Amino acid sequence: MPTGIAILGCGTIGASVATMLLRDHAIITRRSGQRLQLRHVIERDIAKARDAGVPRRLISDTFQTALDDPDTQIVIELIGGLEPARSLVLQALKAGKHVVTANKYLLAIHGTELLAAARKAGRALMFEASCGGTIPIILALTRGLLANDISRVVGIVNGTCNYVLTQMTEQNEPYADALKAAQAAGFAERDPTFDVNGMDSAHKLAVLAGLAFGVNVPFEAIERAGIDTLQDEDLGFAREFGYVCKLLAIGDKADGGIALSVSPTFVPREHMLAAVRGSFNAISVTGHASGETLYYGRGAGGMPTASAVLADCLDVALGSAERLIAQLPAFQKRRPAKFLPARQIVARYYLRVTALDAPGVLAKLAGILSNHGISVAGLTQHERRATPATAAGTVAAVVVMTHETTGGAVAKALKEIDALPEVAAPTVRIRVL
Ligand SMILES: NC(=O)c1ccc[n+]([C@@H]2O[C@H](COP(=O)([O-])OP(=O)(O)OC[C@H]3O[C@@H](n4cnc5c(N)ncnc54)[C@H](OP(=O)(O)O)[C@@H]3O)[C@@H](O)[C@H]2O)c1
């Protein structure tokens, strides 16, 4: 008996999943021993599904057709967004269907409720494609590294941002042009706000941290900054000091709790994540026994994401998905946890102070940092990057690299530094890995 499948939403990913089910069934069956049968494609725009090569008899604009079909065991939710996706997933579980989704937004906000509904219904809710596109990171966290206490998850999980940052770093392209190029290449959403403001990466971090640390992650617990406020000058300094700027999603199990953040971060050029270019994603996971492990691949795009969606469907067909969802504490018995606010997160920082090129300024900056217990690893003044002379004198960039300190200490020091009469613009602060 084949496993019957209904696809809800025939956009970029839905069309690729349909293509694979219709075209690649021989490969899928040879590799897995399972037969997956496309039975329904639910799409408002029937022409869109037809254009994707789906036979007319499989296309419908009403979900009930799939719910009423006893030979459809899996519903793949690929419409995106919160509603009606949430209601339709709940409806599918209630009707006794397993659900596969790529919707990280839905999982980050309603994951706990949906997993509880899956448990109640005795069905699987699988979401490999929700983080890192084709990368089997959920598999790694819930199977490959299952015997490990996981202390850290660090990822480049948004292909649009990584593409933009790569273009800015390697081609000196201005931010706006690089973003336009990402849109033209099909990496960015039509409205790329959630990409560039870090929201999409935060959704993925919520999903990954929940599985890695076995805790409920309230979305507000994630500190977030995007690439939309970065300045070209800082990418130049990153290059000069041996770093590459990446938008990193970081989950750390620290002494006092769990620290979750998404922010542009300077990554040492020799670090493996620095080599992740263009629209690729990579996620590093550190376990107490495994040490650091790294997972790399295409973070977006129709076929790469469809590959992960179908891996979930095969887990359902093989019977393993239902058991995992029912038994793994990371899916069902998550613990409450303490999350550290930004002021308690410990990290190294790059600070760029725009200061008058006057005697005594460097000593004042060093004094303020020291008063807040911030140890300076390096401090350099860059006159050649000076902006045009102001009425008060020449302005230069003073770059400070700190040792590890808390976000709170840095915030307090910067408040004092930016209030100095010699400081001409708000100081830029970027985390350093
Ligand atoms: N694109 C990627 O590379 C990627 C990678 C990983 C995960 N994902 C996730 O995968 C999901 C789908 O993404 P996508 O890029 O394929 O989106 P998309 O291209 O916008 O496709 C969504 C499709 O669903 C249709 N739809 C929306 N509401 C519907 C409803 N109520 N009933 C029937 N059809 C409906 C849309 O039709 P209309 O156009 O008429 O609204 C559209 O055809 C999202 O959760 C996304 O975050 C995407």
The ligand as an SDF file (V2000), in Angstrom:
LIG
                    3D

 48 52  0  0  0  0  0  0  0  0999 V2000
   11.1040   29.1410   -0.3380 N   0  0  0  0  0  0  0  0  0  0  0  0
   12.0520   28.5150    0.3560 C   0  0  0  0  0  0  0  0  0  0  0  0
   13.1970   28.4150   -0.1000 O   0  0  0  0  0  0  0  0  0  0  0  0
   11.7260   27.8760    1.6790 C   0  0  0  0  0  0  0  0  0  0  0  0
   12.7200   27.1430    2.3430 C   0  0  0  0  0  0  0  0  0  0  0  0
   12.4070   26.5230    3.5670 C   0  0  0  0  0  0  0  0  0  0  0  0
   11.1330   26.6590    4.0980 C   0  0  0  0  0  0  0  0  0  0  0  0
   10.1920   27.3870    3.4190 N   0  0  0  0  0  0  0  0  0  0  0  0
    8.8440   27.4770    4.0080 C   0  0  0  0  0  0  0  0  0  0  0  0
    7.9700   26.7130    3.1850 O   0  0  0  0  0  0  0  0  0  0  0  0
    6.6560   27.2820    3.1890 C   0  0  0  0  0  0  0  0  0  0  0  0
    6.2340   27.5840    1.7720 C   0  0  0  0  0  0  0  0  0  0  0  0
    7.1450   28.4970    1.1920 O   0  0  0  0  0  0  0  0  0  0  0  0
    7.1040   28.8860   -0.3570 P   0  0  0  0  0  0  0  0  0  0  0  0
    8.3650   29.6190   -0.6180 O   0  0  0  0  0  0  0  0  0  0  0  0
    6.7740   27.6960   -1.1710 O   0  0  0  0  0  0  0  0  0  0  0  0
    5.8820   29.9160   -0.3680 O   0  0  0  0  0  0  0  0  0  0  0  0
    5.0460   30.4070   -1.6360 P   0  0  0  0  0  0  0  0  0  0  0  0
    5.8400   30.2850   -2.8800 O   0  0  0  0  0  0  0  0  0  0  0  0
    4.4710   31.7390   -1.2820 O   0  0  0  0  0  0  0  0  0  0  0  0
    3.8740   29.3330   -1.7170 O   0  0  0  0  0  0  0  0  0  0  0  0
    2.7580   29.2930   -0.8890 C   0  0  0  0  0  0  0  0  0  0  0  0
    1.5860   28.8260   -1.7360 C   0  0  0  0  0  0  0  0  0  0  0  0
    0.4760   28.5330   -0.9020 O   0  0  0  0  0  0  0  0  0  0  0  0
   -0.6770   29.1320   -1.4930 C   0  0  0  0  0  0  0  0  0  0  0  0
   -1.6710   29.3780   -0.4530 N   0  0  0  0  0  0  0  0  0  0  0  0
   -1.6250   30.3240    0.5060 C   0  0  0  0  0  0  0  0  0  0  0  0
   -2.6870   30.2290    1.3240 N   0  0  0  0  0  0  0  0  0  0  0  0
   -3.4300   29.1860    0.8600 C   0  0  0  0  0  0  0  0  0  0  0  0
   -4.6500   28.5780    1.2580 C   0  0  0  0  0  0  0  0  0  0  0  0
   -5.3150   29.0340    2.3150 N   0  0  0  0  0  0  0  0  0  0  0  0
   -5.1000   27.5260    0.5590 N   0  0  0  0  0  0  0  0  0  0  0  0
   -4.4340   27.0520   -0.5210 C   0  0  0  0  0  0  0  0  0  0  0  0
   -3.2600   27.5930   -0.9530 N   0  0  0  0  0  0  0  0  0  0  0  0
   -2.7660   28.6420   -0.2760 C   0  0  0  0  0  0  0  0  0  0  0  0
   -0.1650   30.3970   -2.1220 C   0  0  0  0  0  0  0  0  0  0  0  0
   -1.0590   30.8700   -3.0700 O   0  0  0  0  0  0  0  0  0  0  0  0
   -1.1720   32.4510   -3.3490 P   0  0  0  0  0  0  0  0  0  0  0  0
    0.0360   32.8260   -4.1130 O   0  0  0  0  0  0  0  0  0  0  0  0
   -2.4380   32.5460   -4.1160 O   0  0  0  0  0  0  0  0  0  0  0  0
   -1.2450   33.1370   -2.0210 O   0  0  0  0  0  0  0  0  0  0  0  0
    1.1390   29.8830   -2.7370 C   0  0  0  0  0  0  0  0  0  0  0  0
    0.9240   29.2730   -3.9890 O   0  0  0  0  0  0  0  0  0  0  0  0
    6.7720   28.5390    4.0870 C   0  0  0  0  0  0  0  0  0  0  0  0
    6.3930   28.2140    5.3860 O   0  0  0  0  0  0  0  0  0  0  0  0
    8.2520   28.8710    4.0360 C   0  0  0  0  0  0  0  0  0  0  0  0
    8.6910   29.5790    5.1810 O   0  0  0  0  0  0  0  0  0  0  0  0
   10.4560   27.9800    2.2240 C   0  0  0  0  0  0  0  0  0  0  0  0
  1  2  1  0
  2  3  2  0
  2  4  1  0
  4  5  1  0
  4 48  2  0
  5  6  2  0
  6  7  1  0
  7  8  2  0
  8  9  1  0
  8 48  1  0
  9 10  1  0
  9 46  1  0
 10 11  1  0
 11 12  1  0
 11 44  1  0
 12 13  1  0
 13 14  1  0
 14 15  2  0
 14 16  1  0
 14 17  1  0
 17 18  1  0
 18 19  2  0
 18 20  1  0
 18 21  1  0
 21 22  1  0
 22 23  1  0
 23 24  1  0
 23 42  1  0
 24 25  1  0
 25 26  1  0
 25 36  1  0
 26 27  1  0
 26 35  1  0
 27 28  2  0
 28 29  1  0
 29 30  1  0
 29 35  2  0
 30 31  1  0
 30 32  2  0
 32 33  1  0
 33 34  2  0
 34 35  1  0
 36 37  1  0
 36 42  1  0
 37 38  1  0
 38 39  2  0
 38 40  1  0
 38 41  1  0
 42 43  1  0
 44 45  1  0
 44 46  1  0
 46 47  1  0
M  CHG  2   8   1  16  -1
M  END
$$$$
